[in-house]
Amino acid sequence: MRARALGIEVGTGVPGPGDAITDVDGVRVGHTTLIEGGGPLVVGQGPVRTGVTVILPHGGDIWTEPLFAGCHRLNGNGELTGLEWVRESGLLTSPIALTNTHNVGVVRDALIAHEVAARDGDEVLWGLPVVGETWDGVLNDINGFHVRAEHVAEAVGAATAGPVPEGSVGGGTGMISHAFKGGVGTASRVLPPDLGGFTVGVLVQANHGRRERFQVNGVPVGMVLSRDEVPAPRRPVPPRAAPPDGAGSIIVVAATDAPLLPNQCERLAQRAGLGVARTGGVGGAHQRRPVHRLRHGQPRHDDGVARRLRAAHRAAADAVERLHHAAVRRRGRGDRGGHPQRDPPGRHHGGPRRHHRPRPRR
């Protein structure tokens, strides 16, 4: 269930029909979600709480039909492959994939292998895929390397336009955000007709933040919902392996059909980072690596750019705030997760199966 279904309208501006990144024409999203096992950690066996999310930027062949793009980092504590080429060329020339920290290389190679397999054997392919990560080692057997090439191919094959499953799915399956269950969130905003009616869509993979800093529409939710009421996942043992409180990462991927040049895409990326800050992200040990792209249209200078930047800010904040409504509290390593429910074994595709309802305010 999404926040708007509960009567919570996050931020301002007009959302697109699906309030998702797929409201931008041509964008498709696919997940492969891996859930298996429970109890104490056995490296190589589980528990498994991870996956991969793939974003296909348009309906054509992104490898040969690139799009203008830009990127921005608030804190570069992490990995996002292919960014040097994006900075140098101002182009996005591959799908975008999100996964866990220790499977970035596998996913990157799998994207190229999937594309090679779809082409003639004598055709030369050049590619530097964009693959990002956040660390799911509290809930997931991250050193078991459970994401494989076939899972990437499944996510590519499952990519569709329309509603995007949110919460504990795909690359966000094992993530924790503001000491609540984290994961994948998405949102969009549509500019008014006098500014072109363009759409800005955002998708985040969130694994960051301290509980007491989390805000929704300016309300300090993290201060209201104590750890006694909504327990936080317990830290790994030994203590030296535990990340500092509030440490972690968030990746923001934004798409628009507005006619932007690469430097304008970079400006848009910066504003998405400000949207993350509005929810309580402060850029401590966090990653902020938004990637933006151009769908179609002729670049031009006009006064509507500022409004598009504000739309990215709102959509990013909306996506971060809403993912907590969609996320399922997961049990993981050593039954960490702070919720009595256990996950069914096996692999799941699609959306979450249970939803957190915030208690009504008086």
Secondary structure, DSSP 8 states (H G I E B T S, - for coil): --GGGGT---SSSB--TTSSGGGSTT-EEEEEEEEE--SS-BTTTB-EEEEEEEEE-SSS-TTTS-EEEEE--S-B-S-BTTHHHHHHHSEE-S-EEEEEGGGHHHHHHHHHHHHHHTS-TT-------EEEEE--TTTS-GGG----HHHHHHHHHH-BSS----BSSGGGTT-EETTEE-EEEEEEEE--GGGT--EEEEEEEEE---GGG--BTTB-HHHHS-TTTS------SSGGGS--TT--EEEEEEEE-S---HHHHHHHHHHHHHHHHHTT---SS-BB--EEEE-SS-----TTHHHHHHHHHHHHHHHHHHHHHH------GGGTTSSS----SEEE-SS-S---------
